Amino acid sequence: MKKYLFYLLTFTFFATTAQIPGNYYDSATGLTGFALKTELHNIISNGHNPQGYNDLWTAYQISDDDQYYESDGTVLDIYSENPNGTDPYGFNFGADQCGNYGGEGDCYNREHLMPQSWFNSAMPMKSDIHHVIPTDGYVNGVRGHLPFGEVGSANYVSANGSKRGNNTVPGYNGEVFEPIDEFKGDIARVYFYMATRYEDKIASWENENDGSMATLNGTSDQVFENWMLDMLLDWHQNDPVSQREIDRNEEAYNFQGNANPFVDHPEFIDMIWGSGMGFSSSQKNEFEMFPNPISTDRLQIKVSEAGTFQMEIHNLLGKLVLSKNISKGENLIDISNLPMGIYLIKISGENMLMTKKLIRK
Protein backbone atom coordinates (compact mmCIF):
# COMPACT_ATOMS: atom_id res chain seq x y z
CA MET A 1 0.00 0.00 0.00
CA LYS A 2 2.81 2.42 0.86
CA LYS A 3 4.57 1.64 -2.42
CA TYR A 4 1.35 2.23 -4.36
CA LEU A 5 0.74 5.52 -2.55
CA PHE A 6 4.31 6.69 -3.31
CA TYR A 7 3.87 5.82 -6.97
CA LEU A 8 0.51 7.59 -7.09
CA LEU A 9 1.94 10.73 -5.47
CA THR A 10 4.92 10.66 -7.85
CA PHE A 11 2.61 10.30 -10.83
CA THR A 12 0.40 13.13 -9.59
CA PHE A 13 3.44 15.40 -9.25
CA PHE A 14 4.58 14.80 -12.81
CA ALA A 15 1.06 14.93 -14.24
CA THR A 16 0.27 18.33 -12.71
CA THR A 17 3.47 20.13 -13.70
CA ALA A 18 3.64 22.39 -16.73
CA GLN A 19 3.31 21.09 -20.27
CA ILE A 20 5.38 22.25 -23.22
CA PRO A 21 3.97 25.72 -24.07
CA GLY A 22 2.14 26.13 -27.35
CA ASN A 23 4.42 29.05 -28.31
CA TYR A 24 7.64 27.27 -27.31
CA TYR A 25 9.09 27.30 -30.84
CA ASP A 26 7.64 30.60 -32.10
CA SER A 27 11.02 32.35 -32.37
CA ALA A 28 12.16 29.68 -34.87
CA THR A 29 9.35 30.44 -37.32
CA GLY A 30 10.60 31.10 -40.85
CA LEU A 31 14.11 29.77 -40.25
CA THR A 32 15.73 26.85 -42.08
CA GLY A 33 19.11 25.18 -42.19
CA PHE A 34 21.67 25.72 -39.47
CA ALA A 35 20.09 29.06 -38.52
CA LEU A 36 17.05 27.06 -37.44
CA LYS A 37 19.28 24.67 -35.51
CA THR A 38 20.95 27.53 -33.63
CA GLU A 39 17.63 29.12 -32.69
CA LEU A 40 16.36 25.75 -31.46
CA HIS A 41 19.57 25.51 -29.42
CA ASN A 42 18.71 28.83 -27.80
CA ILE A 43 15.14 27.74 -27.09
CA ILE A 44 15.98 24.40 -25.48
CA SER A 45 18.99 25.72 -23.58
CA ASN A 46 16.99 28.52 -21.95
CA GLY A 47 14.93 26.99 -19.18
CA HIS A 48 16.97 23.78 -19.05
CA ASN A 49 17.30 23.16 -15.32
CA PRO A 50 19.74 20.23 -14.96
CA GLN A 51 18.72 17.71 -12.32
CA GLY A 52 20.89 15.38 -10.28
CA TYR A 53 22.07 12.13 -11.81
CA ASN A 54 20.39 10.11 -9.05
CA ASP A 55 17.11 11.94 -9.65
CA LEU A 56 16.80 10.02 -12.91
CA TRP A 57 15.82 6.86 -11.01
CA THR A 58 12.66 8.55 -9.74
CA ALA A 59 11.90 10.28 -13.04
CA TYR A 60 12.01 6.94 -14.88
CA GLN A 61 9.01 5.71 -12.88
CA ILE A 62 6.90 8.03 -15.04
CA SER A 63 8.95 8.69 -18.17
CA ASP A 64 9.79 5.04 -18.87
CA ASP A 65 6.83 3.15 -17.44
CA ASP A 66 5.73 0.58 -20.02
CA GLN A 67 2.16 1.62 -20.79
CA TYR A 68 2.57 1.03 -24.52
CA TYR A 69 3.39 -2.64 -25.06
CA GLU A 70 2.66 -4.91 -22.08
CA SER A 71 1.07 -2.00 -20.17
CA ASP A 72 2.19 -3.68 -16.96
CA GLY A 73 4.09 -0.89 -15.21
CA THR A 74 7.52 -2.44 -15.76
CA VAL A 75 10.56 -0.59 -17.12
CA LEU A 76 10.40 0.07 -20.85
CA ASP A 77 13.83 -1.23 -21.87
CA ILE A 78 14.76 -0.92 -25.56
CA TYR A 79 17.09 -3.93 -25.31
CA SER A 80 14.52 -6.41 -23.99
CA GLU A 81 11.22 -5.03 -25.31
CA ASN A 82 9.51 -7.35 -27.80
CA PRO A 83 7.04 -5.12 -29.68
CA ASN A 84 5.22 -8.08 -31.24
CA GLY A 85 4.99 -10.53 -28.37
CA THR A 86 5.95 -11.39 -24.83
CA ASP A 87 9.10 -9.81 -23.45
CA PRO A 88 11.88 -12.28 -22.50
CA TYR A 89 11.97 -10.66 -19.03
CA GLY A 90 10.92 -7.48 -17.26
CA PHE A 91 12.33 -5.09 -14.66
CA ASN A 92 10.43 -3.63 -11.71
CA PHE A 93 11.24 -0.04 -10.78
CA GLY A 94 13.52 0.22 -7.78
CA ALA A 95 13.69 -3.47 -6.92
CA ASP A 96 15.64 -4.40 -10.09
CA GLN A 97 17.88 -1.35 -10.20
CA CYS A 98 21.61 -2.11 -10.73
CA GLY A 99 23.84 -3.03 -8.74
CA ASN A 100 25.96 -5.71 -10.08
CA TYR A 101 25.04 -7.89 -13.01
CA GLY A 102 26.37 -11.12 -14.40
CA GLY A 103 24.14 -11.55 -17.42
CA GLU A 104 21.18 -10.25 -19.35
CA GLY A 105 17.99 -9.76 -17.35
CA ASP A 106 19.74 -9.19 -14.00
CA CYS A 107 18.99 -5.46 -13.56
CA TYR A 108 18.51 -2.12 -15.28
CA ASN A 109 20.80 0.90 -15.15
CA ARG A 110 21.18 4.32 -16.80
CA GLU A 111 22.46 4.25 -20.36
CA HIS A 112 23.82 7.34 -22.09
CA LEU A 113 22.81 7.01 -25.74
CA MET A 114 25.77 9.30 -26.39
CA PRO A 115 28.31 7.60 -24.10
CA GLN A 116 29.68 9.52 -21.11
CA SER A 117 33.25 9.07 -22.37
CA TRP A 118 32.42 11.38 -25.29
CA PHE A 119 31.98 14.35 -22.95
CA ASN A 120 34.07 13.20 -19.94
CA SER A 121 30.95 12.59 -17.82
CA ALA A 122 30.41 16.35 -17.56
CA MET A 123 27.16 17.99 -16.55
CA PRO A 124 24.56 18.77 -17.78
CA MET A 125 25.01 16.04 -20.42
CA LYS A 126 25.50 13.34 -17.79
CA SER A 127 22.00 13.75 -16.34
CA ASP A 128 20.11 14.91 -19.45
CA ILE A 129 17.06 12.63 -19.42
CA HIS A 130 16.49 13.08 -23.16
CA HIS A 131 19.47 10.80 -23.87
CA VAL A 132 19.92 8.95 -20.55
CA ILE A 133 17.46 6.06 -20.51
CA PRO A 134 16.94 2.92 -18.40
CA THR A 135 18.27 -0.21 -20.12
CA ASP A 136 19.43 -3.71 -19.25
CA GLY A 137 22.73 -3.25 -17.42
CA TYR A 138 24.45 -6.19 -19.10
CA VAL A 139 23.44 -5.17 -22.64
CA ASN A 140 24.46 -1.60 -21.87
CA GLY A 141 27.87 -2.96 -20.95
CA VAL A 142 28.05 -5.00 -24.17
CA ARG A 143 27.40 -1.86 -26.18
CA GLY A 144 29.90 0.17 -24.13
CA HIS A 145 30.83 3.31 -26.04
CA LEU A 146 30.35 1.81 -29.50
CA PRO A 147 28.62 3.99 -32.08
CA PHE A 148 25.20 2.93 -33.26
CA GLY A 149 25.08 1.38 -36.71
CA GLU A 150 23.70 -1.51 -38.77
CA VAL A 151 25.20 -4.94 -38.24
CA GLY A 152 25.82 -7.61 -40.85
CA SER A 153 27.34 -10.62 -39.08
CA ALA A 154 26.65 -10.28 -35.35
CA ASN A 155 29.03 -11.38 -32.61
CA TYR A 156 26.38 -10.71 -29.96
CA VAL A 157 22.56 -10.65 -30.07
CA SER A 158 20.39 -9.62 -27.13
CA ALA A 159 17.16 -11.38 -26.19
CA ASN A 160 15.10 -8.96 -28.28
CA GLY A 161 17.42 -8.93 -31.30
CA SER A 162 19.68 -5.93 -30.63
CA LYS A 163 23.07 -6.71 -32.18
CA ARG A 164 26.78 -5.98 -32.00
CA GLY A 165 29.08 -6.48 -34.98
CA ASN A 166 30.77 -4.71 -37.89
CA ASN A 167 28.92 -1.89 -39.59
CA THR A 168 27.36 -2.34 -43.04
CA VAL A 169 26.44 1.31 -43.68
CA PRO A 170 28.79 2.61 -46.43
CA GLY A 171 31.44 4.91 -45.03
CA TYR A 172 32.39 3.02 -41.85
CA ASN A 173 33.13 -0.68 -41.33
CA GLY A 174 34.13 -0.72 -37.65
CA GLU A 175 32.26 -2.38 -34.79
CA VAL A 176 28.86 -0.87 -33.94
CA PHE A 177 25.73 -1.65 -31.96
CA GLU A 178 22.31 -1.90 -33.62
CA PRO A 179 19.00 -1.57 -31.72
CA ILE A 180 15.83 -3.15 -33.07
CA ASP A 181 13.84 -1.22 -35.71
CA GLU A 182 11.16 -0.23 -33.17
CA PHE A 183 13.51 2.22 -31.45
CA LYS A 184 15.79 3.43 -34.24
CA GLY A 185 13.80 6.59 -34.92
CA ASP A 186 13.69 7.35 -31.19
CA ILE A 187 17.48 7.17 -31.02
CA ALA A 188 17.94 9.25 -34.19
CA ARG A 189 15.78 12.06 -32.79
CA VAL A 190 17.73 11.94 -29.52
CA TYR A 191 20.98 12.32 -31.49
CA PHE A 192 19.59 15.32 -33.36
CA TYR A 193 18.52 16.76 -29.99
CA MET A 194 22.04 16.32 -28.59
CA ALA A 195 23.55 17.93 -31.71
CA THR A 196 21.27 20.92 -31.14
CA ARG A 197 21.16 21.30 -27.36
CA TYR A 198 24.97 21.02 -27.10
CA GLU A 199 25.78 22.87 -30.31
CA ASP A 200 28.23 25.02 -28.35
CA LYS A 201 30.13 21.98 -26.98
CA ILE A 202 29.79 18.98 -29.27
CA ALA A 203 32.55 19.96 -31.74
CA SER A 204 35.10 19.09 -29.04
CA TRP A 205 33.72 15.66 -28.16
CA GLU A 206 35.76 13.60 -30.62
CA ASN A 207 38.07 11.09 -28.93
CA GLU A 208 40.33 8.63 -30.72
CA ASN A 209 39.70 5.97 -28.09
CA ASP A 210 35.95 5.58 -28.43
CA GLY A 211 33.06 5.64 -30.92
CA SER A 212 32.80 9.43 -31.00
CA MET A 213 35.48 9.65 -33.71
CA ALA A 214 33.37 7.47 -36.02
CA THR A 215 30.13 9.30 -35.18
CA LEU A 216 31.03 13.01 -34.96
CA ASN A 217 32.79 15.12 -37.59
CA GLY A 218 34.18 17.84 -35.30
CA THR A 219 31.76 20.59 -36.39
CA SER A 220 28.95 22.35 -34.58
CA ASP A 221 26.62 22.53 -37.58
CA GLN A 222 26.41 19.17 -39.40
CA VAL A 223 27.90 17.49 -36.28
CA PHE A 224 27.81 13.93 -37.68
CA GLU A 225 30.02 12.05 -40.11
CA ASN A 226 28.28 11.64 -43.47
CA TRP A 227 27.58 7.92 -43.04
CA MET A 228 26.10 8.49 -39.59
CA LEU A 229 23.97 11.42 -40.76
CA ASP A 230 22.59 9.38 -43.67
CA MET A 231 21.76 6.50 -41.34
CA LEU A 232 20.11 8.73 -38.71
CA LEU A 233 17.98 10.37 -41.40
CA ASP A 234 16.91 6.93 -42.62
CA TRP A 235 16.09 5.79 -39.07
CA HIS A 236 14.09 8.95 -38.48
CA GLN A 237 12.08 8.55 -41.69
CA ASN A 238 11.45 4.82 -41.31
CA ASP A 239 10.41 4.95 -37.64
CA PRO A 240 8.13 7.99 -37.15
CA VAL A 241 7.42 9.65 -33.80
CA SER A 242 5.36 7.43 -31.50
CA GLN A 243 2.94 8.29 -28.71
CA ARG A 244 5.50 6.94 -26.28
CA GLU A 245 8.05 9.51 -27.51
CA ILE A 246 5.53 12.33 -27.22
CA ASP A 247 4.65 11.35 -23.66
CA ARG A 248 8.29 10.92 -22.66
CA ASN A 249 9.13 14.30 -24.15
CA GLU A 250 6.43 15.90 -21.99
CA GLU A 251 7.80 14.20 -18.88
CA ALA A 252 11.34 15.26 -19.77
CA TYR A 253 10.10 18.85 -20.01
CA ASN A 254 8.46 18.45 -16.59
CA PHE A 255 11.67 16.99 -15.17
CA GLN A 256 14.28 19.44 -16.49
CA GLY A 257 12.47 22.27 -18.24
CA ASN A 258 13.29 21.66 -21.90
CA ALA A 259 11.93 19.59 -24.76
CA ASN A 260 13.21 17.70 -27.79
CA PRO A 261 12.07 19.82 -30.75
CA PHE A 262 12.41 16.89 -33.16
CA VAL A 263 9.70 14.96 -31.34
CA ASP A 264 7.37 17.96 -31.37
CA HIS A 265 8.30 18.96 -34.93
CA PRO A 266 9.91 16.06 -36.80
CA GLU A 267 9.91 18.18 -39.96
CA PHE A 268 12.66 20.32 -38.41
CA ILE A 269 15.13 17.50 -39.10
CA ASP A 270 14.70 17.76 -42.87
CA MET A 271 14.71 21.54 -42.65
CA ILE A 272 18.14 21.44 -40.97
CA TRP A 273 19.91 18.33 -42.25
CA GLY A 274 17.92 17.53 -45.39
CA SER A 275 20.96 18.23 -47.56
CA GLY A 276 22.43 15.07 -46.06
CA MET A 277 20.08 13.18 -48.37
CA GLY A 278 21.21 15.13 -51.43
CA PHE A 279 18.56 17.87 -51.37
CA SER A 280 19.50 21.53 -51.72
CA SER A 281 18.20 24.17 -49.34
CA SER A 282 15.77 25.36 -52.03
CA GLN A 283 14.10 21.95 -51.94
CA LYS A 284 13.23 21.90 -48.25
CA ASN A 285 9.86 23.66 -48.27
CA GLU A 286 8.15 22.34 -51.36
CA PHE A 287 4.79 21.39 -49.91
CA GLU A 288 2.28 23.12 -47.70
CA MET A 289 -0.83 21.71 -46.04
CA PHE A 290 -3.82 23.51 -44.58
CA PRO A 291 -5.77 23.86 -42.48
CA ASN A 292 -3.62 22.43 -39.68
CA PRO A 293 -5.02 21.66 -37.13
CA ILE A 294 -7.96 20.47 -39.19
CA SER A 295 -11.56 19.78 -38.13
CA THR A 296 -13.04 19.18 -41.60
CA ASP A 297 -12.81 16.15 -43.92
CA ARG A 298 -10.75 17.74 -46.69
CA LEU A 299 -7.05 18.46 -46.32
CA GLN A 300 -5.38 20.64 -48.94
CA ILE A 301 -1.78 19.86 -49.87
CA LYS A 302 -0.03 22.31 -52.16
CA VAL A 303 3.10 21.13 -53.97
CA SER A 304 5.38 23.62 -55.73
CA GLU A 305 7.71 21.10 -57.39
CA ALA A 306 6.78 19.48 -60.73
CA GLY A 307 6.37 15.72 -60.74
CA THR A 308 4.39 12.91 -59.17
CA PHE A 309 4.80 12.25 -55.46
CA GLN A 310 3.76 9.60 -52.98
CA MET A 311 1.82 10.95 -50.01
CA GLU A 312 1.62 8.71 -46.93
CA ILE A 313 -0.17 9.39 -43.66
CA HIS A 314 1.06 7.43 -40.63
CA ASN A 315 -0.40 7.36 -37.15
CA LEU A 316 1.91 7.78 -34.17
CA LEU A 317 2.42 4.03 -33.90
CA GLY A 318 3.98 4.17 -37.37
CA LYS A 319 1.04 2.42 -39.10
CA LEU A 320 0.26 3.58 -42.64
CA VAL A 321 -3.37 4.75 -42.62
CA LEU A 322 -3.64 6.52 -46.00
CA SER A 323 -1.60 6.58 -49.20
CA LYS A 324 -2.18 8.57 -52.38
CA ASN A 325 -0.28 9.88 -55.40
CA ILE A 326 -0.26 13.67 -55.67
CA SER A 327 1.24 16.17 -58.14
CA LYS A 328 2.23 19.81 -58.50
CA GLY A 329 -0.44 22.29 -57.48
CA GLU A 330 -3.33 21.93 -55.05
CA ASN A 331 -4.39 18.44 -54.01
CA LEU A 332 -7.52 17.77 -51.93
CA ILE A 333 -7.18 14.75 -49.64
CA ASP A 334 -10.22 13.03 -48.13
CA ILE A 335 -9.40 12.32 -44.46
CA SER A 336 -12.97 11.61 -43.33
CA ASN A 337 -11.95 8.13 -42.13
CA LEU A 338 -9.17 9.41 -39.87
CA PRO A 339 -10.09 9.61 -36.16
CA MET A 340 -9.06 12.62 -34.12
CA GLY A 341 -5.38 12.55 -33.23
CA ILE A 342 -1.86 13.38 -34.38
CA TYR A 343 -0.49 12.05 -37.68
CA LEU A 344 2.68 12.31 -39.73
CA ILE A 345 2.41 13.15 -43.43
CA LYS A 346 5.30 12.04 -45.60
CA ILE A 347 5.75 13.29 -49.15
CA SER A 348 8.38 11.49 -51.22
CA GLY A 349 9.56 11.74 -54.78
CA GLU A 350 12.63 12.20 -56.94
CA ASN A 351 13.50 15.61 -55.47
CA MET A 352 11.58 15.62 -52.23
CA LEU A 353 11.43 13.74 -48.95
CA MET A 354 9.65 15.64 -46.20
CA THR A 355 7.60 14.78 -43.12
CA LYS A 356 5.19 17.12 -41.33
CA LYS A 357 2.86 16.73 -38.37
CA LEU A 358 -0.92 16.95 -38.85
CA ILE A 359 -3.40 17.44 -36.01
CA ARG A 360 -6.93 16.12 -36.64
CA LYS A 361 -9.43 17.78 -34.28
C-alpha positions in Angstrom: 0.0 0.0 0.0 2.8 2.4 0.9 4.6 1.6 -2.4 1.4 2.2 -4.4 0.7 5.5 -2.5 4.3 6.7 -3.3 3.9 5.8 -7.0 0.5 7.6 -7.1 1.9 10.7 -5.5 4.9 10.7 -7.8 2.6 10.3 -10.8 0.4 13.1 -9.6 3.4 15.4 -9.2 4.6 14.8 -12.8 1.1 14.9 -14.2 0.3 18.3 -12.7 3.5 20.1 -13.7 3.6 22.4 -16.7 3.3 21.1 -20.3 5.4 22.2 -23.2 4.0 25.7 -24.1 2.1 26.1 -27.3 4.4 29.0 -28.3 7.6 27.3 -27.3 9.1 27.3 -30.8 7.6 30.6 -32.1 11.0 32.3 -32.4 12.2 29.7 -34.9 9.4 30.4 -37.3 10.6 31.1 -40.9 14.1 29.8 -40.3 15.7 26.9 -42.1 19.1 25.2 -42.2 21.7 25.7 -39.5 20.1 29.1 -38.5 17.0 27.1 -37.4 19.3 24.7 -35.5 21.0 27.5 -33.6 17.6 29.1 -32.7 16.4 25.8 -31.5 19.6 25.5 -29.4 18.7 28.8 -27.8 15.1 27.7 -27.1 16.0 24.4 -25.5 19.0 25.7 -23.6 17.0 28.5 -22.0 14.9 27.0 -19.2 17.0 23.8 -19.0 17.3 23.2 -15.3 19.7 20.2 -15.0 18.7 17.7 -12.3 20.9 15.4 -10.3 22.1 12.1 -11.8 20.4 10.1 -9.0 17.1 11.9 -9.7 16.8 10.0 -12.9 15.8 6.9 -11.0 12.7 8.6 -9.7 11.9 10.3 -13.0 12.0 6.9 -14.9 9.0 5.7 -12.9 6.9 8.0 -15.0 8.9 8.7 -18.2 9.8 5.0 -18.9 6.8 3.2 -17.4 5.7 0.6 -20.0 2.2 1.6 -20.8 2.6 1.0 -24.5 3.4 -2.6 -25.1 2.7 -4.9 -22.1 1.1 -2.0 -20.2 2.2 -3.7 -17.0 4.1 -0.9 -15.2 7.5 -2.4 -15.8 10.6 -0.6 -17.1 10.4 0.1 -20.9 13.8 -1.2 -21.9 14.8 -0.9 -25.6 17.1 -3.9 -25.3 14.5 -6.4 -24.0 11.2 -5.0 -25.3 9.5 -7.4 -27.8 7.0 -5.1 -29.7 5.2 -8.1 -31.2 5.0 -10.5 -28.4 6.0 -11.4 -24.8 9.1 -9.8 -23.4 11.9 -12.3 -22.5 12.0 -10.7 -19.0 10.9 -7.5 -17.3 12.3 -5.1 -14.7 10.4 -3.6 -11.7 11.2 0.0 -10.8 13.5 0.2 -7.8 13.7 -3.5 -6.9 15.6 -4.4 -10.1 17.9 -1.3 -10.2 21.6 -2.1 -10.7 23.8 -3.0 -8.7 26.0 -5.7 -10.1 25.0 -7.9 -13.0 26.4 -11.1 -14.4 24.1 -11.5 -17.4 21.2 -10.2 -19.4 18.0 -9.8 -17.3 19.7 -9.2 -14.0 19.0 -5.5 -13.6 18.5 -2.1 -15.3 20.8 0.9 -15.2 21.2 4.3 -16.8 22.5 4.3 -20.4 23.8 7.3 -22.1 22.8 7.0 -25.7 25.8 9.3 -26.4 28.3 7.6 -24.1 29.7 9.5 -21.1 33.2 9.1 -22.4 32.4 11.4 -25.3 32.0 14.3 -22.9 34.1 13.2 -19.9 30.9 12.6 -17.8 30.4 16.4 -17.6 27.2 18.0 -16.6 24.6 18.8 -17.8 25.0 16.0 -20.4 25.5 13.3 -17.8 22.0 13.7 -16.3 20.1 14.9 -19.5 17.1 12.6 -19.4 16.5 13.1 -23.2 19.5 10.8 -23.9 19.9 9.0 -20.6 17.5 6.1 -20.5 16.9 2.9 -18.4 18.3 -0.2 -20.1 19.4 -3.7 -19.3 22.7 -3.3 -17.4 24.5 -6.2 -19.1 23.4 -5.2 -22.6 24.5 -1.6 -21.9 27.9 -3.0 -20.9 28.0 -5.0 -24.2 27.4 -1.9 -26.2 29.9 0.2 -24.1 30.8 3.3 -26.0 30.4 1.8 -29.5 28.6 4.0 -32.1 25.2 2.9 -33.3 25.1 1.4 -36.7 23.7 -1.5 -38.8 25.2 -4.9 -38.2 25.8 -7.6 -40.8 27.3 -10.6 -39.1 26.6 -10.3 -35.4 29.0 -11.4 -32.6 26.4 -10.7 -30.0 22.6 -10.6 -30.1 20.4 -9.6 -27.1 17.2 -11.4 -26.2 15.1 -9.0 -28.3 17.4 -8.9 -31.3 19.7 -5.9 -30.6 23.1 -6.7 -32.2 26.8 -6.0 -32.0 29.1 -6.5 -35.0 30.8 -4.7 -37.9 28.9 -1.9 -39.6 27.4 -2.3 -43.0 26.4 1.3 -43.7 28.8 2.6 -46.4 31.4 4.9 -45.0 32.4 3.0 -41.8 33.1 -0.7 -41.3 34.1 -0.7 -37.6 32.3 -2.4 -34.8 28.9 -0.9 -33.9 25.7 -1.7 -32.0 22.3 -1.9 -33.6 19.0 -1.6 -31.7 15.8 -3.2 -33.1 13.8 -1.2 -35.7 11.2 -0.2 -33.2 13.5 2.2 -31.5 15.8 3.4 -34.2 13.8 6.6 -34.9 13.7 7.4 -31.2 17.5 7.2 -31.0 17.9 9.3 -34.2 15.8 12.1 -32.8 17.7 11.9 -29.5 21.0 12.3 -31.5 19.6 15.3 -33.4 18.5 16.8 -30.0 22.0 16.3 -28.6 23.5 17.9 -31.7 21.3 20.9 -31.1 21.2 21.3 -27.4 25.0 21.0 -27.1 25.8 22.9 -30.3 28.2 25.0 -28.4 30.1 22.0 -27.0 29.8 19.0 -29.3 32.5 20.0 -31.7 35.1 19.1 -29.0 33.7 15.7 -28.2 35.8 13.6 -30.6 38.1 11.1 -28.9 40.3 8.6 -30.7 39.7 6.0 -28.1 35.9 5.6 -28.4 33.1 5.6 -30.9 32.8 9.4 -31.0 35.5 9.7 -33.7 33.4 7.5 -36.0 30.1 9.3 -35.2 31.0 13.0 -35.0 32.8 15.1 -37.6 34.2 17.8 -35.3 31.8 20.6 -36.4 28.9 22.3 -34.6 26.6 22.5 -37.6 26.4 19.2 -39.4 27.9 17.5 -36.3 27.8 13.9 -37.7 30.0 12.0 -40.1 28.3 11.6 -43.5 27.6 7.9 -43.0 26.1 8.5 -39.6 24.0 11.4 -40.8 22.6 9.4 -43.7 21.8 6.5 -41.3 20.1 8.7 -38.7 18.0 10.4 -41.4 16.9 6.9 -42.6 16.1 5.8 -39.1 14.1 9.0 -38.5 12.1 8.5 -41.7 11.5 4.8 -41.3 10.4 4.9 -37.6 8.1 8.0 -37.1 7.4 9.7 -33.8 5.4 7.4 -31.5 2.9 8.3 -28.7 5.5 6.9 -26.3 8.0 9.5 -27.5 5.5 12.3 -27.2 4.6 11.4 -23.7 8.3 10.9 -22.7 9.1 14.3 -24.2 6.4 15.9 -22.0 7.8 14.2 -18.9 11.3 15.3 -19.8 10.1 18.8 -20.0 8.5 18.5 -16.6 11.7 17.0 -15.2 14.3 19.4 -16.5 12.5 22.3 -18.2 13.3 21.7 -21.9 11.9 19.6 -24.8 13.2 17.7 -27.8 12.1 19.8 -30.8 12.4 16.9 -33.2 9.7 15.0 -31.3 7.4 18.0 -31.4 8.3 19.0 -34.9 9.9 16.1 -36.8 9.9 18.2 -40.0 12.7 20.3 -38.4 15.1 17.5 -39.1 14.7 17.8 -42.9 14.7 21.5 -42.7 18.1 21.4 -41.0 19.9 18.3 -42.3 17.9 17.5 -45.4 21.0 18.2 -47.6 22.4 15.1 -46.1 20.1 13.2 -48.4 21.2 15.1 -51.4 18.6 17.9 -51.4 19.5 21.5 -51.7 18.2 24.2 -49.3 15.8 25.4 -52.0 14.1 21.9 -51.9 13.2 21.9 -48.3 9.9 23.7 -48.3 8.1 22.3 -51.4 4.8 21.4 -49.9 2.3 23.1 -47.7 -0.8 21.7 -46.0 -3.8 23.5 -44.6 -5.8 23.9 -42.5 -3.6 22.4 -39.7 -5.0 21.7 -37.1 -8.0 20.5 -39.2 -11.6 19.8 -38.1 -13.0 19.2 -41.6 -12.8 16.1 -43.9 -10.8 17.7 -46.7 -7.0 18.5 -46.3 -5.4 20.6 -48.9 -1.8 19.9 -49.9 0.0 22.3 -52.2 3.1 21.1 -54.0 5.4 23.6 -55.7 7.7 21.1 -57.4 6.8 19.5 -60.7 6.4 15.7 -60.7 4.4 12.9 -59.2 4.8 12.2 -55.5 3.8 9.6 -53.0 1.8 10.9 -50.0 1.6 8.7 -46.9 -0.2 9.4 -43.7 1.1 7.4 -40.6 -0.4 7.4 -37.1 1.9 7.8 -34.2 2.4 4.0 -33.9 4.0 4.2 -37.4 1.0 2.4 -39.1 0.3 3.6 -42.6 -3.4 4.8 -42.6 -3.6 6.5 -46.0 -1.6 6.6 -49.2 -2.2 8.6 -52.4 -0.3 9.9 -55.4 -0.3 13.7 -55.7 1.2 16.2 -58.1 2.2 19.8 -58.5 -0.4 22.3 -57.5 -3.3 21.9 -55.1 -4.4 18.4 -54.0 -7.5 17.8 -51.9 -7.2 14.8 -49.6 -10.2 13.0 -48.1 -9.4 12.3 -44.5 -13.0 11.6 -43.3 -11.9 8.1 -42.1 -9.2 9.4 -39.9 -10.1 9.6 -36.2 -9.1 12.6 -34.1 -5.4 12.6 -33.2 -1.9 13.4 -34.4 -0.5 12.1 -37.7 2.7 12.3 -39.7 2.4 13.2 -43.4 5.3 12.0 -45.6 5.8 13.3 -49.2 8.4 11.5 -51.2 9.6 11.7 -54.8 12.6 12.2 -56.9 13.5 15.6 -55.5 11.6 15.6 -52.2 11.4 13.7 -49.0 9.6 15.6 -46.2 7.6 14.8 -43.1 5.2 17.1 -41.3 2.9 16.7 -38.4 -0.9 17.0 -38.9 -3.4 17.4 -36.0 -6.9 16.1 -36.6 -9.4 17.8 -34.3 
